[in-house]
Amino acid sequence: MKKNFIASKTFVLTGLIIAIFSGCSKEINEMYTNEVDNTTPAIVASVPQEGFRFVPNEILVKFKAGTSSAVRSTALTRVKGSVAEKILTRAMKHSGDIEGISLVKTPMAVQEAVDRMKGLVEIEYAEPNFIYTTDEISNDTYYLNGYLWGMYGDATSPSNEFGSQAGEAWAKGNIGSETVYIGIIDEGYMYEHVELADNAGTNPNEIAGNGIDDDGNGYIDDVYGWDFDGGDNSVFDGKFDDHGTHVAGIIGAVGGNGIGVAGVCWNVKLLNAKFLGKHGGTTANAILAVDYFTDLKKSGLNLIATNNSWGGGGYSQGLMDAIGRANQEGILFIASAGNNAANTDLSPSYPGSYSNDNIITVASITSTGALSGFSNYGLTSVDLGAPGSGILSTVPMLLKGKIVSGLAFYSGTSMAAPHVTGAAALYAASSKNATARKIKDAILSSVVPTNSLAGKCISGGRLDVSRF
């Protein structure tokens, strides 16, 4: 993932730095636009348009149950392949899958290897290992001064009728609950950020620092989550984890503390499955990340949704199956629609375009209610719109050689999705024991019809959390 930031102004404000960026290049699932007024300059980036990317010389293979070792070996010789990793998660086992998926190394070109494996009767599917990239009244400083338009409503002060109406929900006393957990599948996030630390969730069945896998899930000391890209428990690795931190702040930055920003849900617990690194993330690690949260839910954690602000890969049966396992445990999968300005009814964008019932796919709108120029849309494949242009949220920043708490404006469907994830957390906090289906129905049935979204998404409207 390439990032080049040029800061024109920085301000130290009560322990926070806010940067106004004059230039940026970043290969993530967010677009950099000028669709905001001059008071809210946006950081802007683009996504490569040249087809799907995948890991060279790697394919994912699922053998049919009961296939013998001899037959597997014969199949692998067709691609001169060897099994580099066997992916068999506890979530797979719980769902009755005892076969798992094999990550196969091959010297052959990926498409040729896939084609050779697909024709074998013992193969359920073979596919590339795709690469994904990052697709009460508040007294918080940047809420009061008009910057947090995505949290406003027509009855809030400041007001913006095209915001998520979160301010109106807060005024009714709906600010969330620390018993509700959200999983962030993304980059890592800065859980010690001054605006996030109080809402940083921990795995209740893991004892920090003892070097033991206390809960038996295969991950030692996964206190704040797990880094599937790095293969360790360090889910925050510095300034390059800005996208995940920005997403976390939109969902659950602490509100009412008199500084900085506020997330949609002031009280919530955030956990992280980092699978996006400097060069993106793979299908194999995305599957592991989704199943990680499914297993935590199976173990009793009140995890109601994951946020998935990423995309760029092709269709993967393995990833779709993992999302299906999350659905079986009642976990919503909230996804960004993608930033190609495309109709995803015609040109699917994954993971948002999968057909799983637990997916909510989110397009981006601007502060004037227009569909953001970069946003994907689809009458049958996108569910609703939410604020995504010129969104101020939390980021890590480097100051005098140290990582410090900062704020920045980003734009993209990556920013729209976490507004909806925060809304899911708010609804779960006020409606105890609500099922994933009920939460999804509540979000979609409460949208405000919006001209720019008519015929562009299933609901034809934008997020409104004030109606919960």
LOPADO-793600 format. One record per residue (C-alpha): residue number from 1; chain; x, y, z. Coordinates in pm, whole numbers, padded with zeros to 5 digits. Layout:
N
NUM,A,X,Y,Z
...
END
This chain:
468
1,A,00000,00000,00000
2,A,00164,00324,-00108
3,A,00103,00638,00092
4,A,00256,00979,00034
5,A,00128,01253,00261
6,A,00219,01620,00230
7,A,00090,01821,00523
8,A,00037,02192,00479
9,A,-00088,02265,00831
10,A,-00088,02085,01161
11,A,-00236,02195,01489
12,A,-00180,02050,01835
13,A,-00516,02055,02011
14,A,-00568,01904,02358
15,A,-00352,01605,02281
16,A,-00472,01570,01922
17,A,-00318,01673,01594
18,A,-00539,01763,01303
19,A,-00374,01774,00964
20,A,-00503,01949,00657
21,A,-00341,01765,00366
22,A,-00253,01927,00038
23,A,-00155,01610,-00144
24,A,-00183,01235,-00109
25,A,-00153,00910,-00295
26,A,-00283,00597,-00132
27,A,-00392,00266,-00279
28,A,-00686,00187,-00054
29,A,-01061,00151,-00089
30,A,-01116,00521,-00050
31,A,-01126,00793,-00308
32,A,-00982,01137,-00277
33,A,-01222,01399,-00405
34,A,-01297,01767,-00380
35,A,-01669,01713,-00326
36,A,-01665,01911,-00003
37,A,-01651,02282,00057
38,A,-01327,02465,00128
39,A,-01371,02441,00504
40,A,-01334,02063,00491
41,A,-01049,01979,00254
42,A,-01040,01607,00177
43,A,-00758,01360,00152
44,A,-00795,01191,-00180
45,A,-00680,00856,-00338
46,A,-00763,00620,-00619
47,A,-00792,00247,-00675
48,A,-00615,00075,-00966
49,A,-00862,-00004,-01243
50,A,-00667,-00276,-01424
51,A,-00866,-00584,-01323
52,A,-00830,-00803,-01018
53,A,-00495,-00851,-00847
54,A,-00387,-01179,-00689
55,A,-00082,-01333,-00527
56,A,00147,-01480,-00796
57,A,00204,-01856,-00785
58,A,-00063,-01920,-00521
59,A,-00412,-02069,-00549
60,A,-00677,-02170,-00298
61,A,-00806,-02524,-00339
62,A,-01090,-02697,-00162
63,A,-01082,-03076,-00197
64,A,-01404,-03268,-00159
65,A,-01447,-03440,00177
66,A,-01302,-03790,00188
67,A,-01046,-03736,-00086
68,A,-00751,-03964,-00017
69,A,-00394,-03843,00024
70,A,-00291,-04026,-00290
71,A,-00559,-03856,-00502
72,A,-00468,-03516,-00353
73,A,-00104,-03570,-00442
74,A,-00195,-03667,-00797
75,A,-00410,-03357,-00833
76,A,-00131,-03133,-00706
77,A,00112,-03275,-00960
78,A,-00106,-03127,-01235
79,A,00007,-02783,-01120
80,A,00345,-02892,-00977
81,A,00200,-02769,-00650
82,A,00256,-02815,-00279
83,A,00038,-02722,00016
84,A,00189,-02419,00188
85,A,-00088,-02381,00446
86,A,-00396,-02574,00552
87,A,-00674,-02334,00654
88,A,-00911,-02512,00890
89,A,-01059,-02273,01143
90,A,-01274,-02353,01442
91,A,-01559,-02169,01268
92,A,-01527,-02412,00977
93,A,-01534,-02710,01210
94,A,-01836,-02573,01397
95,A,-02021,-02544,01065
96,A,-01944,-02908,00979
97,A,-01653,-02845,00742
98,A,-01368,-03079,00836
99,A,-01182,-03034,00507
100,A,-01091,-02667,00513
101,A,-00900,-02496,00232
102,A,-00548,-02560,00103
103,A,-00321,-02269,00008
104,A,-00120,-02420,-00275
105,A,00212,-02290,-00407
106,A,00273,-02351,-00775
107,A,00536,-02237,-01029
108,A,00262,-02204,-01289
109,A,00066,-01893,-01384
110,A,-00231,-01857,-01152
111,A,-00509,-01877,-01412
112,A,-00353,-02180,-01579
113,A,-00323,-02356,-01243
114,A,-00684,-02275,-01153
115,A,-00807,-02403,-01488
116,A,-00616,-02730,-01449
117,A,-00759,-02792,-01101
118,A,-01117,-02696,-01180
119,A,-01174,-02991,-01411
120,A,-01098,-03255,-01147
121,A,-01387,-03442,-00983
122,A,-01213,-03436,-00644
123,A,-01196,-03054,-00641
124,A,-01489,-02857,-00499
125,A,-01336,-02530,-00616
126,A,-01004,-02368,-00702
127,A,-00952,-01993,-00718
128,A,-00683,-01723,-00708
129,A,-00565,-01583,-00375
130,A,-00700,-01236,-00451
131,A,-00546,-00919,-00311
132,A,-00778,-00666,-00145
133,A,-00711,-00302,-00062
134,A,-00867,-00058,00163
135,A,-01260,-00030,-00083
136,A,-02713,01361,02432
137,A,-02556,01669,02247
138,A,-02189,01634,02171
139,A,-01945,01883,02323
140,A,-01660,01753,02110
141,A,-01459,02029,01944
142,A,-01507,01927,01582
143,A,-01872,01841,01630
144,A,-01943,02189,01760
145,A,-01753,02373,01488
146,A,-01932,02211,01196
147,A,-01673,01961,01073
148,A,-01858,01638,01161
149,A,-02136,01677,00906
150,A,-02181,01298,00887
151,A,-02313,01297,01245
152,A,-02561,01583,01200
153,A,-02931,01589,01121
154,A,-03192,01848,01031
155,A,-03273,01898,01400
156,A,-02916,01912,01532
157,A,-02695,02212,01587
158,A,-02496,02245,01370
159,A,-02743,02098,01122
160,A,-02712,01904,00801
161,A,-03013,01705,00689
162,A,-02796,01467,00487
163,A,-02592,01346,00784
164,A,-02663,01019,00965
165,A,-02882,01199,01227
166,A,-02659,01052,01499
167,A,-02682,01378,01693
168,A,-03056,01330,01727
169,A,-03006,00976,01857
170,A,-02759,01103,02117
171,A,-03005,01371,02227
172,A,-03253,01092,02306
173,A,-02994,00921,02525
174,A,-02897,00651,02274
175,A,-02518,00660,02283
176,A,-02447,00288,02275
177,A,-02339,00025,02525
178,A,-02008,-00122,02634
179,A,-02167,-00468,02613
180,A,-02184,-00443,02232
181,A,-01876,-00552,02032
182,A,-01783,-00461,01675
183,A,-01513,-00634,01471
184,A,-01299,-00422,01239
185,A,-01161,-00625,00948
186,A,-00914,-00385,00790
187,A,-00571,-00255,00867
188,A,-00484,-00237,01234
189,A,-00621,00044,01446
190,A,-00458,00267,01707
191,A,-00636,00140,02016
192,A,-00438,00378,02238
193,A,-00557,00684,02043
194,A,-00692,00940,02289
195,A,-01035,00922,02122
196,A,-01046,00541,02101
197,A,-00876,00404,02412
198,A,-01191,00395,02627
199,A,-01374,00198,02358
200,A,-01092,-00044,02279
201,A,-01233,-00392,02331
202,A,-01038,-00689,02456
203,A,-01090,-01062,02423
204,A,-01242,-01148,02763
205,A,-01117,-01507,02746
206,A,-00751,-01419,02689
207,A,-00499,-01324,02958
208,A,-00260,-01058,02833
209,A,00110,-01133,02816
210,A,00120,-01487,02952
211,A,00227,-01647,02624
212,A,-00063,-01893,02639
213,A,-00359,-01945,02406
214,A,-00603,-01919,02698
215,A,-00923,-01956,02494
216,A,-00785,-02226,02265
217,A,-00869,-02043,01941
218,A,-00522,-02089,01796
219,A,-00399,-01735,01864
220,A,-00169,-01660,02158
221,A,-00238,-01338,02353
222,A,-00495,-01209,02101
223,A,-00605,-00945,02349
224,A,-00705,-00667,02105
225,A,-00747,-00904,01813
226,A,-00503,-01063,01569
227,A,-00278,-00950,01284
228,A,-00330,-01204,01006
229,A,-00101,-01010,00774
230,A,00190,-01019,01018
231,A,00101,-01342,01197
232,A,00113,-01198,01548
233,A,-00099,-01024,01812
234,A,00024,-00674,01731
235,A,-00280,-00526,01563
236,A,-00138,-00173,01555
237,A,00192,-00129,01374
238,A,00228,00246,01341
239,A,00137,00531,01111
240,A,00048,00306,00816
241,A,-00255,00177,01006
242,A,-00435,00505,00944
243,A,-00722,00364,00735
244,A,-00823,00114,01005
245,A,-00793,00385,01271
246,A,-01007,00626,01068
247,A,-01276,00358,01029
248,A,-01262,00285,01404
249,A,-01318,00651,01488
250,A,-01626,00680,01267
251,A,-01778,00378,01439
252,A,-01682,00447,01796
253,A,-01471,00751,01882
254,A,-01556,00849,02239
255,A,-01819,01123,02244
256,A,-01902,01382,02505
257,A,-01545,01416,02629
258,A,-01500,01774,02517
259,A,-01223,01707,02264
260,A,-01178,01601,01906
261,A,-01449,01402,01733
262,A,-01731,01162,01817
263,A,-01819,00833,01655
264,A,-02171,00726,01569
265,A,-02168,00507,01880
266,A,-02008,00670,02186
267,A,-02005,00352,02394
268,A,-01898,00033,02216
269,A,-01615,-00219,02225
270,A,-01393,-00244,01918
271,A,-01186,-00549,01825
272,A,-00953,-00585,01528
273,A,-00868,-00852,01274
274,A,-00590,-00695,01073
275,A,-00547,-00854,00732
276,A,-00449,-00550,00525
277,A,-00080,-00460,00533
278,A,00132,-00218,00334
279,A,00067,-00415,00016
280,A,-00297,-00505,00073
281,A,-00444,-00831,00199
282,A,-00520,-01175,00058
283,A,-00832,-01387,00029
284,A,-00673,-01647,00256
285,A,-00621,-01394,00534
286,A,-00965,-01239,00479
287,A,-01121,-01582,00536
288,A,-00917,-01625,00854
289,A,-01021,-01277,00974
290,A,-01393,-01337,00917
291,A,-01376,-01678,01086
292,A,-01182,-01527,01378
293,A,-01481,-01312,01471
294,A,-01727,-01591,01400
295,A,-01541,-01806,01651
296,A,-01541,-01527,01912
297,A,-01917,-01493,01871
298,A,-01955,-01870,01901
299,A,-01758,-01849,02228
300,A,-02015,-01611,02377
301,A,-01895,-01261,02284
302,A,-02178,-01018,02199
303,A,-02028,-00930,01861
304,A,-02304,-00802,01637
305,A,-02123,-00686,01322
306,A,-01796,-00655,01137
307,A,-01697,-00352,00931
308,A,-01541,-00428,00593
309,A,-01414,-00116,00418
310,A,-01210,-00296,00154
311,A,-01240,-00455,-00186
312,A,-01069,-00518,-00516
313,A,-01075,-00896,-00546
314,A,-01280,-01119,-00772
315,A,-01547,-01369,-00672
316,A,-01425,-01612,-00406
317,A,-01637,-01907,-00298
318,A,-01411,-01945,00005
319,A,-01474,-01591,00126
320,A,-01846,-01612,00053
321,A,-01860,-01932,00260
322,A,-01682,-01755,00548
323,A,-01937,-01472,00540
324,A,-02206,-01741,00543
325,A,-02056,-01892,00859
326,A,-02069,-01545,01018
327,A,-02435,-01527,00919
328,A,-02504,-01858,01095
329,A,-02377,-01698,01417
330,A,-02582,-01380,01371
331,A,-02301,-01143,01268
332,A,-02374,-00866,01019
333,A,-02111,-00809,00749
334,A,-02121,-00437,00663
335,A,-01929,-00359,00345
336,A,-01827,-00060,00138
337,A,-01976,-00054,-00212
338,A,-01645,00036,-00376
339,A,-01506,00346,-00542
340,A,-01516,00285,-00917
341,A,-01828,00496,-00991
342,A,-01970,00173,-01132
343,A,-02307,00000,-01137
344,A,-02235,-00314,-00935
345,A,-02550,-00480,-01068
346,A,-02350,-00506,-01391
347,A,-01991,-00507,-01260
348,A,-01985,-00671,-00916
349,A,-01749,-00540,-00649
350,A,-01659,-00789,-00378
351,A,-01714,-00847,-00094
352,A,-02010,-00608,-00106
353,A,-02165,-00788,-00405
354,A,-02194,-01131,-00244
355,A,-02553,-01244,-00192
356,A,-02527,-01347,00176
357,A,-02828,-01232,00380
358,A,-02610,-01073,00652
359,A,-02438,-00827,00417
360,A,-02526,-00457,00417
361,A,-02353,-00277,00131
362,A,-02310,00099,00159
363,A,-02270,00372,-00103
364,A,-02128,00717,-00025
365,A,-02308,01051,-00029
366,A,-02178,01406,00006
367,A,-02279,01676,00252
368,A,-02528,01806,-00007
369,A,-02699,01468,-00041
370,A,-02551,01384,-00381
371,A,-02414,01040,-00460
372,A,-02037,01084,-00427
373,A,-01879,01093,-00770
374,A,-01650,00800,-00687
375,A,-01916,00578,-00529
376,A,-02038,00252,-00676
377,A,-02414,00200,-00681
378,A,-02664,-00070,-00775
379,A,-03040,-00102,-00758
380,A,-03015,-00467,-00655
381,A,-02662,-00489,-00511
382,A,-02623,-00183,-00284
383,A,-02847,-00134,00018
384,A,-02829,00234,00118
385,A,-02618,00547,00123
386,A,-02430,00708,00412
387,A,-02188,00999,00460
388,A,-01857,00930,00287
389,A,-01714,01252,00142
390,A,-01493,01472,00357
391,A,-01520,01273,00680
392,A,-01308,01380,00978
393,A,-01195,01096,01203
394,A,-00908,00952,01403
395,A,-00565,00864,01261
396,A,-00217,00797,01397
397,A,00040,01062,01309
398,A,00416,01086,01330
399,A,00540,01388,01527
400,A,00907,01431,01613
401,A,00967,01062,01568
402,A,00674,00952,01786
403,A,00329,00819,01698
404,A,00064,01053,01836
405,A,-00315,01084,01822
406,A,-00436,01276,01519
407,A,-00737,01358,01306
408,A,-00773,01375,00928
409,A,-01033,01412,00655
410,A,-01079,01106,00431
411,A,-01335,01031,00162
412,A,-01466,00704,00023
413,A,-01720,00429,00060
414,A,-01465,00312,00319
415,A,-01596,00599,00531
416,A,-01964,00540,00451
417,A,-01970,00178,00571
418,A,-01858,00250,00931
419,A,-02140,00503,00972
420,A,-02376,00210,00917
421,A,-02171,-00019,01142
422,A,-02196,00240,01419
423,A,-02570,00253,01357
424,A,-02590,-00125,01398
425,A,-02411,-00093,01733
426,A,-02653,00181,01844
427,A,-02953,-00031,01755
428,A,-02812,-00335,01932
429,A,-02751,-00125,02244
430,A,-03112,-00004,02258
431,A,-03274,-00330,02146
432,A,-03136,-00610,02358
433,A,-03109,-00954,02195
434,A,-03196,-00816,01852
435,A,-03104,-01060,01576
436,A,-02884,-00966,01283
437,A,-03191,-00981,01061
438,A,-03382,-00743,01288
439,A,-03093,-00496,01302
440,A,-03055,-00500,00924
441,A,-03429,-00454,00874
442,A,-03433,-00164,01122
443,A,-03150,00014,00941
444,A,-03301,-00028,00597
445,A,-03660,00049,00699
446,A,-03559,00377,00863
447,A,-03375,00530,00566
448,A,-03471,00875,00439
449,A,-03571,00862,00070
450,A,-03307,01059,-00122
451,A,-03329,01175,-00483
452,A,-02966,01093,-00563
453,A,-03017,00734,-00444
454,A,-03348,00667,-00619
455,A,-03285,00376,-00854
456,A,-02927,00357,-00729
457,A,-02974,00128,-00429
458,A,-03227,-00115,-00284
459,A,-03371,00119,-00022
460,A,-03349,00435,-00232
461,A,-03243,00624,00079
462,A,-02974,00733,00321
463,A,-02891,00631,00676
464,A,-03100,00779,00959
465,A,-03021,00653,01308
466,A,-03263,00893,01479
467,A,-03557,00662,01402
468,A,-03429,00367,01604
END
